[in-house]
Amino acid sequence: MKIKTLLIFRLLFILTIGLQGCDQSEELSFKDLDTSPGYFVECYLTPGEVYKLSATRISPLSDDYILDYSADFDVTIDSLTLFHSLYSENGSNYIYNFGNAEEFAPAKTTDTVRLQVINAENDTLRSFTTVPDSIQLINATIDDDILQISLTLSERPIHNYYLLKIEFFKQNEETSSDLKFYDLSKTGTDQSELEIGYNLPMETMVKSLKLELFRVTEANYKYQLSLWNAENANDDNLVFPNPLDGNIENGIGIFTCYSKKEFSMEL
């Protein structure tokens, strides 16, 4: 599959907050990237959902880049094999090329999930992730245009990283959205609750909010933040001032797990 000046490192989590795979319809220019061949792997695990993963070989050719979904790999997550095919999300252009219909159910006896990807030349890509606790929401209030969200503190500081997406619904039926990052890993262990604050825009036309709160791993937080910074580094062209902060050994991308809480509020 040949995609001219494709943004290989899709801003999946940030732009869609659906944690979905590569979008074939997206074409963005970028520069200052390593022009050597390599591998890109991206997988977001969610308890109760099926396994979905993208694994491709990246072969740059001048200004065009080859993203080869036909390349086969041996892909295992723990002892589960993922099968090579093309999988698409209903109603979207997002695709994966490895999957398994089993639902991800983290073992209670261990907190670590491991990934291994082996290509035909026996090159091995590895990664691992921990599984963040589910989000226990305590309260959400709006006072003087300040949104305050209270939730139970995770006992593991490495899981006190959060992303909050807010979708604004206006009286004229228009919508807009915003995304915020919260590193609360330094919160004292003597606390049992966390507070997340957000200053709402001074718009009287906003009638309701849809909120999606994600508890993510430290690795995923850094990966999404590096993508976010890259996307906003230049208004016209995508520039990566620093390497992407992923966690794939011998490759580029992310292997991670997250938990999520959705709720709505009327203004």
VOTOR-36621 format. One record per residue (C-alpha): residue number from 1; residue in one letter; x, y, z. Coordinates in nm, 3 decimals, m for minus. Layout:
<node><seq>NUM</seq><type>A</type><x>X</x><y>Y</y><z>Z</z></node>
...
END
This chain:
<node><seq>1</seq><type>M</type><x>0.000</x><y>0.000</y><z>0.000</z></node>
<node><seq>2</seq><type>K</type><x>0.156</x><y>0.327</y><z>m0.112</z></node>
<node><seq>3</seq><type>I</type><x>0.052</x><y>0.647</y><z>0.062</z></node>
<node><seq>4</seq><type>K</type><x>0.228</x><y>0.969</y><z>m0.041</z></node>
<node><seq>5</seq><type>T</type><x>0.369</x><y>1.171</y><z>0.249</z></node>
<node><seq>6</seq><type>L</type><x>0.157</x><y>0.974</y><z>0.493</z></node>
<node><seq>7</seq><type>L</type><x>0.176</x><y>1.063</y><z>0.858</z></node>
<node><seq>8</seq><type>I</type><x>0.281</x><y>0.716</y><z>0.966</z></node>
<node><seq>9</seq><type>F</type><x>0.264</x><y>0.800</y><z>1.332</z></node>
<node><seq>10</seq><type>R</type><x>m0.109</x><y>0.873</y><z>1.347</z></node>
<node><seq>11</seq><type>L</type><x>m0.230</x><y>1.092</y><z>1.625</z></node>
<node><seq>12</seq><type>L</type><x>m0.474</x><y>0.816</y><z>1.703</z></node>
<node><seq>13</seq><type>F</type><x>m0.540</x><y>0.863</y><z>2.067</z></node>
<node><seq>14</seq><type>I</type><x>m0.519</x><y>1.240</y><z>2.054</z></node>
<node><seq>15</seq><type>L</type><x>m0.729</x><y>1.316</y><z>1.748</z></node>
<node><seq>16</seq><type>T</type><x>m0.995</x><y>1.048</y><z>1.779</z></node>
<node><seq>17</seq><type>I</type><x>m0.964</x><y>0.947</y><z>2.146</z></node>
<node><seq>18</seq><type>G</type><x>m1.097</x><y>0.620</y><z>2.018</z></node>
<node><seq>19</seq><type>L</type><x>m0.759</x><y>0.448</y><z>2.031</z></node>
<node><seq>20</seq><type>Q</type><x>m0.797</x><y>0.317</y><z>1.682</z></node>
<node><seq>21</seq><type>G</type><x>m0.561</x><y>0.210</y><z>1.406</z></node>
<node><seq>22</seq><type>C</type><x>m0.400</x><y>0.375</y><z>1.106</z></node>
<node><seq>23</seq><type>D</type><x>m0.620</x><y>0.599</y><z>0.893</z></node>
<node><seq>24</seq><type>Q</type><x>m0.571</x><y>0.539</y><z>0.522</z></node>
<node><seq>25</seq><type>S</type><x>m0.739</x><y>0.867</y><z>0.426</z></node>
<node><seq>26</seq><type>E</type><x>m0.494</x><y>1.094</y><z>0.611</z></node>
<node><seq>27</seq><type>E</type><x>m0.213</x><y>1.261</y><z>0.418</z></node>
<node><seq>28</seq><type>L</type><x>0.016</x><y>1.502</y><z>0.599</z></node>
<node><seq>29</seq><type>S</type><x>0.361</x><y>1.633</y><z>0.511</z></node>
<node><seq>30</seq><type>F</type><x>0.648</x><y>1.587</y><z>0.750</z></node>
<node><seq>31</seq><type>K</type><x>1.023</x><y>1.633</y><z>0.754</z></node>
<node><seq>32</seq><type>D</type><x>1.341</x><y>1.569</y><z>0.953</z></node>
<node><seq>33</seq><type>L</type><x>1.254</x><y>1.204</y><z>1.010</z></node>
<node><seq>34</seq><type>D</type><x>1.496</x><y>0.914</y><z>0.990</z></node>
<node><seq>35</seq><type>T</type><x>1.491</x><y>0.785</y><z>0.631</z></node>
<node><seq>36</seq><type>S</type><x>1.608</x><y>0.433</y><z>0.712</z></node>
<node><seq>37</seq><type>P</type><x>1.365</x><y>0.139</y><z>0.694</z></node>
<node><seq>38</seq><type>G</type><x>1.209</x><y>0.032</y><z>1.020</z></node>
<node><seq>39</seq><type>Y</type><x>0.899</x><y>m0.105</y><z>1.190</z></node>
<node><seq>40</seq><type>F</type><x>0.593</x><y>0.061</y><z>1.333</z></node>
<node><seq>41</seq><type>V</type><x>0.374</x><y>m0.112</y><z>1.594</z></node>
<node><seq>42</seq><type>E</type><x>0.070</x><y>0.030</y><z>1.767</z></node>
<node><seq>43</seq><type>C</type><x>m0.165</x><y>m0.148</y><z>2.007</z></node>
<node><seq>44</seq><type>Y</type><x>m0.406</x><y>m0.017</y><z>2.270</z></node>
<node><seq>45</seq><type>L</type><x>m0.556</x><y>m0.281</y><z>2.497</z></node>
<node><seq>46</seq><type>T</type><x>m0.880</x><y>m0.226</y><z>2.683</z></node>
<node><seq>47</seq><type>P</type><x>m1.035</x><y>m0.480</y><z>2.921</z></node>
<node><seq>48</seq><type>G</type><x>m1.346</x><y>m0.631</y><z>2.765</z></node>
<node><seq>49</seq><type>E</type><x>m1.253</x><y>m0.545</y><z>2.406</z></node>
<node><seq>50</seq><type>V</type><x>m1.099</x><y>m0.766</y><z>2.136</z></node>
<node><seq>51</seq><type>Y</type><x>m0.730</x><y>m0.759</y><z>2.050</z></node>
<node><seq>52</seq><type>K</type><x>m0.635</x><y>m0.519</y><z>1.767</z></node>
<node><seq>53</seq><type>L</type><x>m0.284</x><y>m0.427</y><z>1.654</z></node>
<node><seq>54</seq><type>S</type><x>m0.107</x><y>m0.259</y><z>1.364</z></node>
<node><seq>55</seq><type>A</type><x>0.238</x><y>m0.387</y><z>1.264</z></node>
<node><seq>56</seq><type>T</type><x>0.402</x><y>m0.262</y><z>0.946</z></node>
<node><seq>57</seq><type>R</type><x>0.740</x><y>m0.225</y><z>0.785</z></node>
<node><seq>58</seq><type>I</type><x>0.827</x><y>0.134</y><z>0.695</z></node>
<node><seq>59</seq><type>S</type><x>1.021</x><y>0.172</y><z>0.370</z></node>
<node><seq>60</seq><type>P</type><x>1.094</x><y>0.531</y><z>0.267</z></node>
<node><seq>61</seq><type>L</type><x>1.138</x><y>0.603</y><z>m0.103</z></node>
<node><seq>62</seq><type>S</type><x>1.214</x><y>0.969</y><z>m0.174</z></node>
<node><seq>63</seq><type>D</type><x>0.901</x><y>1.168</y><z>m0.085</z></node>
<node><seq>64</seq><type>D</type><x>0.679</x><y>0.863</y><z>m0.089</z></node>
<node><seq>65</seq><type>Y</type><x>0.658</x><y>0.612</y><z>0.192</z></node>
<node><seq>66</seq><type>I</type><x>0.553</x><y>0.251</y><z>0.177</z></node>
<node><seq>67</seq><type>L</type><x>0.338</x><y>0.129</y><z>0.463</z></node>
<node><seq>68</seq><type>D</type><x>0.322</x><y>m0.242</y><z>0.396</z></node>
<node><seq>69</seq><type>Y</type><x>0.020</x><y>m0.410</y><z>0.554</z></node>
<node><seq>70</seq><type>S</type><x>0.091</x><y>m0.728</y><z>0.356</z></node>
<node><seq>71</seq><type>A</type><x>0.411</x><y>m0.804</y><z>0.548</z></node>
<node><seq>72</seq><type>D</type><x>0.348</x><y>m1.097</y><z>0.780</z></node>
<node><seq>73</seq><type>F</type><x>0.471</x><y>m1.119</y><z>1.138</z></node>
<node><seq>74</seq><type>D</type><x>0.437</x><y>m1.368</y><z>1.420</z></node>
<node><seq>75</seq><type>V</type><x>0.250</x><y>m1.162</y><z>1.679</z></node>
<node><seq>76</seq><type>T</type><x>0.179</x><y>m1.281</y><z>2.031</z></node>
<node><seq>77</seq><type>I</type><x>0.047</x><y>m1.098</y><z>2.336</z></node>
<node><seq>78</seq><type>D</type><x>0.140</x><y>m1.311</y><z>2.634</z></node>
<node><seq>79</seq><type>S</type><x>0.047</x><y>m1.660</y><z>2.502</z></node>
<node><seq>80</seq><type>L</type><x>m0.226</x><y>m1.541</y><z>2.263</z></node>
<node><seq>81</seq><type>T</type><x>m0.161</x><y>m1.540</y><z>1.887</z></node>
<node><seq>82</seq><type>L</type><x>m0.290</x><y>m1.250</y><z>1.676</z></node>
<node><seq>83</seq><type>F</type><x>m0.385</x><y>m1.337</y><z>1.318</z></node>
<node><seq>84</seq><type>H</type><x>m0.282</x><y>m1.150</y><z>1.005</z></node>
<node><seq>85</seq><type>S</type><x>m0.567</x><y>m0.994</y><z>0.808</z></node>
<node><seq>86</seq><type>L</type><x>m0.724</x><y>m0.653</y><z>0.758</z></node>
<node><seq>87</seq><type>Y</type><x>m0.968</x><y>m0.533</y><z>1.020</z></node>
<node><seq>88</seq><type>S</type><x>m1.165</x><y>m0.209</y><z>0.996</z></node>
<node><seq>89</seq><type>E</type><x>m1.372</x><y>m0.014</y><z>1.244</z></node>
<node><seq>90</seq><type>N</type><x>m1.739</x><y>0.019</y><z>1.158</z></node>
<node><seq>91</seq><type>G</type><x>m1.815</x><y>0.361</y><z>1.016</z></node>
<node><seq>92</seq><type>S</type><x>m1.452</x><y>0.476</y><z>0.994</z></node>
<node><seq>93</seq><type>N</type><x>m1.137</x><y>0.446</y><z>0.785</z></node>
<node><seq>94</seq><type>Y</type><x>m0.931</x><y>0.302</y><z>1.066</z></node>
<node><seq>95</seq><type>I</type><x>m0.771</x><y>m0.034</y><z>0.999</z></node>
<node><seq>96</seq><type>Y</type><x>m0.558</x><y>m0.295</y><z>1.173</z></node>
<node><seq>97</seq><type>N</type><x>m0.373</x><y>m0.588</y><z>1.025</z></node>
<node><seq>98</seq><type>F</type><x>m0.355</x><y>m0.819</y><z>1.327</z></node>
<node><seq>99</seq><type>G</type><x>m0.630</x><y>m0.925</y><z>1.562</z></node>
<node><seq>100</seq><type>N</type><x>m0.797</x><y>m1.189</y><z>1.772</z></node>
<node><seq>101</seq><type>A</type><x>m1.170</x><y>m1.215</y><z>1.853</z></node>
<node><seq>102</seq><type>E</type><x>m1.099</x><y>m1.299</y><z>2.216</z></node>
<node><seq>103</seq><type>E</type><x>m1.164</x><y>m1.019</y><z>2.463</z></node>
<node><seq>104</seq><type>F</type><x>m0.874</x><y>m0.882</y><z>2.659</z></node>
<node><seq>105</seq><type>A</type><x>m0.910</x><y>m0.998</y><z>3.019</z></node>
<node><seq>106</seq><type>P</type><x>m0.601</x><y>m0.914</y><z>3.228</z></node>
<node><seq>107</seq><type>A</type><x>m0.488</x><y>m1.195</y><z>3.456</z></node>
<node><seq>108</seq><type>K</type><x>m0.541</x><y>m1.113</y><z>3.822</z></node>
<node><seq>109</seq><type>T</type><x>m0.217</x><y>m1.289</y><z>3.913</z></node>
<node><seq>110</seq><type>T</type><x>0.004</x><y>m1.047</y><z>3.718</z></node>
<node><seq>111</seq><type>D</type><x>m0.003</x><y>m0.683</y><z>3.622</z></node>
<node><seq>112</seq><type>T</type><x>0.227</x><y>m0.710</y><z>3.320</z></node>
<node><seq>113</seq><type>V</type><x>0.123</x><y>m0.790</y><z>2.963</z></node>
<node><seq>114</seq><type>R</type><x>0.396</x><y>m0.867</y><z>2.709</z></node>
<node><seq>115</seq><type>L</type><x>0.414</x><y>m0.825</y><z>2.332</z></node>
<node><seq>116</seq><type>Q</type><x>0.642</x><y>m1.004</y><z>2.085</z></node>
<node><seq>117</seq><type>V</type><x>0.652</x><y>m0.936</y><z>1.711</z></node>
<node><seq>118</seq><type>I</type><x>0.885</x><y>m1.144</y><z>1.487</z></node>
<node><seq>119</seq><type>N</type><x>0.931</x><y>m1.083</y><z>1.115</z></node>
<node><seq>120</seq><type>A</type><x>1.039</x><y>m1.319</y><z>0.839</z></node>
<node><seq>121</seq><type>E</type><x>1.406</x><y>m1.230</y><z>0.896</z></node>
<node><seq>122</seq><type>N</type><x>1.373</x><y>m1.325</y><z>1.263</z></node>
<node><seq>123</seq><type>D</type><x>1.401</x><y>m0.964</y><z>1.382</z></node>
<node><seq>124</seq><type>T</type><x>1.219</x><y>m0.938</y><z>1.712</z></node>
<node><seq>125</seq><type>L</type><x>1.029</x><y>m0.638</y><z>1.847</z></node>
<node><seq>126</seq><type>R</type><x>0.927</x><y>m0.648</y><z>2.210</z></node>
<node><seq>127</seq><type>S</type><x>0.734</x><y>m0.440</y><z>2.458</z></node>
<node><seq>128</seq><type>F</type><x>0.532</x><y>m0.470</y><z>2.775</z></node>
<node><seq>129</seq><type>T</type><x>0.263</x><y>m0.274</y><z>2.954</z></node>
<node><seq>130</seq><type>T</type><x>0.101</x><y>m0.262</y><z>3.292</z></node>
<node><seq>131</seq><type>V</type><x>m0.278</x><y>m0.246</y><z>3.329</z></node>
<node><seq>132</seq><type>P</type><x>m0.414</x><y>0.074</y><z>3.486</z></node>
<node><seq>133</seq><type>D</type><x>m0.683</x><y>0.045</y><z>3.751</z></node>
<node><seq>134</seq><type>S</type><x>m1.041</x><y>0.116</y><z>3.648</z></node>
<node><seq>135</seq><type>I</type><x>m1.153</x><y>0.475</y><z>3.711</z></node>
<node><seq>136</seq><type>Q</type><x>m1.366</x><y>0.521</y><z>4.022</z></node>
<node><seq>137</seq><type>L</type><x>m1.540</x><y>0.855</y><z>3.979</z></node>
<node><seq>138</seq><type>I</type><x>m1.640</x><y>1.025</y><z>4.305</z></node>
<node><seq>139</seq><type>N</type><x>m1.790</x><y>1.353</y><z>4.188</z></node>
<node><seq>140</seq><type>A</type><x>m1.796</x><y>1.609</y><z>3.905</z></node>
<node><seq>141</seq><type>T</type><x>m1.913</x><y>1.966</y><z>3.957</z></node>
<node><seq>142</seq><type>I</type><x>m1.913</x><y>2.300</y><z>3.776</z></node>
<node><seq>143</seq><type>D</type><x>m1.876</x><y>2.617</y><z>3.982</z></node>
<node><seq>144</seq><type>D</type><x>m1.790</x><y>2.962</y><z>3.841</z></node>
<node><seq>145</seq><type>D</type><x>m1.697</x><y>2.810</y><z>3.504</z></node>
<node><seq>146</seq><type>I</type><x>m1.453</x><y>2.567</y><z>3.666</z></node>
<node><seq>147</seq><type>L</type><x>m1.504</x><y>2.195</y><z>3.611</z></node>
<node><seq>148</seq><type>Q</type><x>m1.381</x><y>1.990</y><z>3.905</z></node>
<node><seq>149</seq><type>I</type><x>m1.355</x><y>1.610</y><z>3.881</z></node>
<node><seq>150</seq><type>S</type><x>m1.285</x><y>1.396</y><z>4.187</z></node>
<node><seq>151</seq><type>L</type><x>m1.175</x><y>1.035</y><z>4.152</z></node>
<node><seq>152</seq><type>T</type><x>m1.011</x><y>0.764</y><z>4.356</z></node>
<node><seq>153</seq><type>L</type><x>m0.633</x><y>0.773</y><z>4.362</z></node>
<node><seq>154</seq><type>S</type><x>m0.454</x><y>0.475</y><z>4.208</z></node>
<node><seq>155</seq><type>E</type><x>m0.226</x><y>0.307</y><z>4.459</z></node>
<node><seq>156</seq><type>R</type><x>0.040</x><y>0.290</y><z>4.188</z></node>
<node><seq>157</seq><type>P</type><x>0.187</x><y>0.633</y><z>4.099</z></node>
<node><seq>158</seq><type>I</type><x>0.276</x><y>0.510</y><z>3.748</z></node>
<node><seq>159</seq><type>H</type><x>m0.098</x><y>0.494</y><z>3.678</z></node>
<node><seq>160</seq><type>N</type><x>m0.186</x><y>0.844</y><z>3.790</z></node>
<node><seq>161</seq><type>Y</type><x>m0.160</x><y>0.985</y><z>3.438</z></node>
<node><seq>162</seq><type>Y</type><x>m0.479</x><y>1.110</y><z>3.275</z></node>
<node><seq>163</seq><type>L</type><x>m0.616</x><y>1.252</y><z>2.954</z></node>
<node><seq>164</seq><type>L</type><x>m0.945</x><y>1.440</y><z>2.953</z></node>
<node><seq>165</seq><type>K</type><x>m1.142</x><y>1.503</y><z>2.635</z></node>
<node><seq>166</seq><type>I</type><x>m1.432</x><y>1.747</y><z>2.658</z></node>
<node><seq>167</seq><type>E</type><x>m1.686</x><y>1.787</y><z>2.380</z></node>
<node><seq>168</seq><type>F</type><x>m1.893</x><y>2.105</y><z>2.394</z></node>
<node><seq>169</seq><type>F</type><x>m2.252</x><y>2.102</y><z>2.265</z></node>
<node><seq>170</seq><type>K</type><x>m2.386</x><y>2.449</y><z>2.186</z></node>
<node><seq>171</seq><type>Q</type><x>m2.739</x><y>2.579</y><z>2.163</z></node>
<node><seq>172</seq><type>N</type><x>m2.695</x><y>2.645</y><z>1.791</z></node>
<node><seq>173</seq><type>E</type><x>m2.611</x><y>2.272</y><z>1.746</z></node>
<node><seq>174</seq><type>E</type><x>m2.243</x><y>2.341</y><z>1.683</z></node>
<node><seq>175</seq><type>T</type><x>m1.980</x><y>2.133</y><z>1.865</z></node>
<node><seq>176</seq><type>S</type><x>m1.617</x><y>2.177</y><z>1.962</z></node>
<node><seq>177</seq><type>S</type><x>m1.371</x><y>1.981</y><z>2.171</z></node>
<node><seq>178</seq><type>D</type><x>m1.059</x><y>2.013</y><z>2.381</z></node>
<node><seq>179</seq><type>L</type><x>m0.799</x><y>1.776</y><z>2.523</z></node>
<node><seq>180</seq><type>K</type><x>m0.592</x><y>1.813</y><z>2.839</z></node>
<node><seq>181</seq><type>F</type><x>m0.304</x><y>1.612</y><z>2.987</z></node>
<node><seq>182</seq><type>Y</type><x>m0.264</x><y>1.556</y><z>3.362</z></node>
<node><seq>183</seq><type>D</type><x>0.050</x><y>1.415</y><z>3.523</z></node>
<node><seq>184</seq><type>L</type><x>m0.058</x><y>1.342</y><z>3.882</z></node>
<node><seq>185</seq><type>S</type><x>0.207</x><y>1.080</y><z>3.950</z></node>
<node><seq>186</seq><type>K</type><x>0.363</x><y>1.294</y><z>4.224</z></node>
<node><seq>187</seq><type>T</type><x>0.044</x><y>1.305</y><z>4.429</z></node>
<node><seq>188</seq><type>G</type><x>0.113</x><y>1.209</y><z>4.790</z></node>
<node><seq>189</seq><type>T</type><x>0.036</x><y>0.853</y><z>4.892</z></node>
<node><seq>190</seq><type>D</type><x>m0.140</x><y>0.983</y><z>5.203</z></node>
<node><seq>191</seq><type>Q</type><x>m0.428</x><y>1.098</y><z>4.982</z></node>
<node><seq>192</seq><type>S</type><x>m0.714</x><y>0.876</y><z>4.870</z></node>
<node><seq>193</seq><type>E</type><x>m0.861</x><y>1.114</y><z>4.610</z></node>
<node><seq>194</seq><type>L</type><x>m0.743</x><y>1.309</y><z>4.307</z></node>
<node><seq>195</seq><type>E</type><x>m0.876</x><y>1.641</y><z>4.181</z></node>
<node><seq>196</seq><type>I</type><x>m0.872</x><y>1.731</y><z>3.812</z></node>
<node><seq>197</seq><type>G</type><x>m0.963</x><y>2.088</y><z>3.723</z></node>
<node><seq>198</seq><type>Y</type><x>m1.057</x><y>2.250</y><z>3.393</z></node>
<node><seq>199</seq><type>N</type><x>m1.144</x><y>2.613</y><z>3.318</z></node>
<node><seq>200</seq><type>L</type><x>m1.448</x><y>2.614</y><z>3.092</z></node>
<node><seq>201</seq><type>P</type><x>m1.461</x><y>2.870</y><z>2.808</z></node>
<node><seq>202</seq><type>M</type><x>m1.674</x><y>3.175</y><z>2.876</z></node>
<node><seq>203</seq><type>E</type><x>m1.940</x><y>3.082</y><z>2.623</z></node>
<node><seq>204</seq><type>T</type><x>m2.303</x><y>3.118</y><z>2.721</z></node>
<node><seq>205</seq><type>M</type><x>m2.401</x><y>2.918</y><z>2.411</z></node>
<node><seq>206</seq><type>V</type><x>m2.267</x><y>2.593</y><z>2.558</z></node>
<node><seq>207</seq><type>K</type><x>m2.555</x><y>2.384</y><z>2.691</z></node>
<node><seq>208</seq><type>S</type><x>m2.393</x><y>2.051</y><z>2.776</z></node>
<node><seq>209</seq><type>L</type><x>m2.065</x><y>1.861</y><z>2.795</z></node>
<node><seq>210</seq><type>K</type><x>m1.959</x><y>1.511</y><z>2.708</z></node>
<node><seq>211</seq><type>L</type><x>m1.651</x><y>1.403</y><z>2.902</z></node>
<node><seq>212</seq><type>E</type><x>m1.414</x><y>1.114</y><z>2.842</z></node>
<node><seq>213</seq><type>L</type><x>m1.154</x><y>1.058</y><z>3.112</z></node>
<node><seq>214</seq><type>F</type><x>m0.868</x><y>0.817</y><z>3.041</z></node>
<node><seq>215</seq><type>R</type><x>m0.630</x><y>0.667</y><z>3.296</z></node>
<node><seq>216</seq><type>V</type><x>m0.319</x><y>0.576</y><z>3.098</z></node>
<node><seq>217</seq><type>T</type><x>0.024</x><y>0.431</y><z>3.160</z></node>
<node><seq>218</seq><type>E</type><x>0.328</x><y>0.654</y><z>3.192</z></node>
<node><seq>219</seq><type>A</type><x>0.459</x><y>0.523</y><z>2.859</z></node>
<node><seq>220</seq><type>N</type><x>0.133</x><y>0.605</y><z>2.680</z></node>
<node><seq>221</seq><type>Y</type><x>0.115</x><y>0.949</y><z>2.842</z></node>
<node><seq>222</seq><type>K</type><x>0.463</x><y>1.035</y><z>2.713</z></node>
<node><seq>223</seq><type>Y</type><x>0.387</x><y>0.890</y><z>2.369</z></node>
<node><seq>224</seq><type>Q</type><x>0.065</x><y>1.086</y><z>2.326</z></node>
<node><seq>225</seq><type>L</type><x>0.227</x><y>1.403</y><z>2.457</z></node>
<node><seq>226</seq><type>S</type><x>0.516</x><y>1.369</y><z>2.212</z></node>
<node><seq>227</seq><type>L</type><x>0.265</x><y>1.326</y><z>1.928</z></node>
<node><seq>228</seq><type>W</type><x>0.066</x><y>1.624</y><z>2.051</z></node>
<node><seq>229</seq><type>N</type><x>0.378</x><y>1.842</y><z>2.067</z></node>
<node><seq>230</seq><type>A</type><x>0.482</x><y>1.729</y><z>1.721</z></node>
<node><seq>231</seq><type>E</type><x>0.141</x><y>1.808</y><z>1.574</z></node>
<node><seq>232</seq><type>N</type><x>0.146</x><y>2.155</y><z>1.726</z></node>
<node><seq>233</seq><type>A</type><x>0.511</x><y>2.232</y><z>1.647</z></node>
<node><seq>234</seq><type>N</type><x>0.423</x><y>2.387</y><z>1.312</z></node>
<node><seq>235</seq><type>D</type><x>0.094</x><y>2.516</y><z>1.174</z></node>
<node><seq>236</seq><type>D</type><x>0.164</x><y>2.410</y><z>0.817</z></node>
<node><seq>237</seq><type>N</type><x>0.394</x><y>2.109</y><z>0.833</z></node>
<node><seq>238</seq><type>L</type><x>0.430</x><y>1.832</y><z>1.083</z></node>
<node><seq>239</seq><type>V</type><x>0.772</x><y>1.854</y><z>1.248</z></node>
<node><seq>240</seq><type>F</type><x>0.913</x><y>1.617</y><z>1.504</z></node>
<node><seq>241</seq><type>P</type><x>1.154</x><y>1.831</y><z>1.710</z></node>
<node><seq>242</seq><type>N</type><x>1.229</x><y>1.529</y><z>1.928</z></node>
<node><seq>243</seq><type>P</type><x>1.204</x><y>1.153</y><z>1.872</z></node>
<node><seq>244</seq><type>L</type><x>0.867</x><y>0.998</y><z>1.944</z></node>
<node><seq>245</seq><type>D</type><x>0.860</x><y>0.873</y><z>2.299</z></node>
<node><seq>246</seq><type>G</type><x>0.733</x><y>0.520</y><z>2.240</z></node>
<node><seq>247</seq><type>N</type><x>0.806</x><y>0.188</y><z>2.410</z></node>
<node><seq>248</seq><type>I</type><x>0.869</x><y>m0.057</y><z>2.123</z></node>
<node><seq>249</seq><type>E</type><x>1.209</x><y>m0.223</y><z>2.144</z></node>
<node><seq>250</seq><type>N</type><x>1.370</x><y>m0.225</y><z>1.794</z></node>
<node><seq>251</seq><type>G</type><x>1.077</x><y>m0.029</y><z>1.650</z></node>
<node><seq>252</seq><type>I</type><x>0.859</x><y>0.279</y><z>1.673</z></node>
<node><seq>253</seq><type>G</type><x>0.516</x><y>0.307</y><z>1.833</z></node>
<node><seq>254</seq><type>I</type><x>0.331</x><y>0.208</y><z>2.146</z></node>
<node><seq>255</seq><type>F</type><x>0.202</x><y>m0.101</y><z>2.322</z></node>
<node><seq>256</seq><type>T</type><x>m0.020</x><y>m0.007</y><z>2.612</z></node>
<node><seq>257</seq><type>C</type><x>m0.342</x><y>m0.045</y><z>2.806</z></node>
<node><seq>258</seq><type>Y</type><x>m0.587</x><y>0.214</y><z>2.938</z></node>
<node><seq>259</seq><type>S</type><x>m0.910</x><y>0.250</y><z>3.133</z></node>
<node><seq>260</seq><type>K</type><x>m1.187</x><y>0.496</y><z>3.055</z></node>
<node><seq>261</seq><type>K</type><x>m1.488</x><y>0.668</y><z>3.212</z></node>
<node><seq>262</seq><type>E</type><x>m1.753</x><y>0.853</y><z>3.011</z></node>
<node><seq>263</seq><type>F</type><x>m2.019</x><y>1.089</y><z>3.147</z></node>
<node><seq>264</seq><type>S</type><x>m2.218</x><y>1.397</y><z>3.049</z></node>
<node><seq>265</seq><type>M</type><x>m2.307</x><y>1.720</y><z>3.228</z></node>
<node><seq>266</seq><type>E</type><x>m2.571</x><y>1.986</y><z>3.167</z></node>
<node><seq>267</seq><type>L</type><x>m2.483</x><y>2.353</y><z>3.212</z></node>
END
